[in-house]
């Protein structure tokens, strides 16, 4: 079987005005996810570390939490997606043509966008890669990319963008 896990996978999204940040990194054969929002910083009792393993026949709503502890206003999780989840993720990234994204998406805001949003994507899978980042501007398929990340991790990302 060919390797279906990434060589490198980093995704970061921050909305400074909303006090929200989300980061995902491939590390130690799992995805390390850190998420911080105003709601979490107001109630640190909701924050926890988790290690979640996905069986191929198990959906995200049935994930089993193995290790839990507090982590100063930040929700951190380690998720190990199944082979099937990885296959779906790579298929979806091909479909949205993420490999064709520009390296830089930036716009200076006046009244037409959300200011102080920044993001970064750095993925290496086999012999293909994408390095893309931006501020206040996104590729046309950015929302679809977020959906792919949400499907892979089972975590909802608070994407704040004005249309």
Secondary structure, DSSP 8 states (H G I E B T S, - for coil): ----S-SEEEEEEEETTTTEEEEEEEETTEEEEEEE-HHHHH-GGG--EEEEE--TT--GGG-EE------TT-EEEEEE--HHHHHHHHHHHHHTTGGG--SEEE---SSSS-TTEEEEEEEEETTEEEEEEEES---TTHHHHHHHHHHHH----------
